[in-house]
Amino acid sequence: MTESSIAMTNYDNPVLRVRHSELEEDHSHGTSLYRRMCPLCEVGFLLMRRDNDFKLEAIDHCILCAQPFEYIDIAELNGM
């Protein structure tokens, strides 16, 4: 499959609940604490968004296939 054939294909899928800490790190653009490979399409990335208070948000999506995800370990990631 090419990236163009994957783009936005999972936009309407139900939200998948995942642990961010268990996702594969993406090292293609250097080291990042938060960037992860999409476990569904395995080509796109999850970048992690922040709210207005700069806390990490629980809901994210793949920047390629648009699969929505919910991080069930968000409290740990935010240091709570």
Secondary structure as UniProt FT lines:
FT   HELIX           3..6
FT   TURN            7..12
FT   STRAND          16..18
FT   HELIX           20..22
FT   TURN            28..29
FT   STRAND          36..37
FT   TURN            39..41
FT   STRAND          45..46
FT   TURN            52..53
FT   STRAND          59..61
FT   TURN            63..65
FT   STRAND          68..71
FT   TURN            72..73
FT   HELIX           74..77
FT   TURN            78..79
//
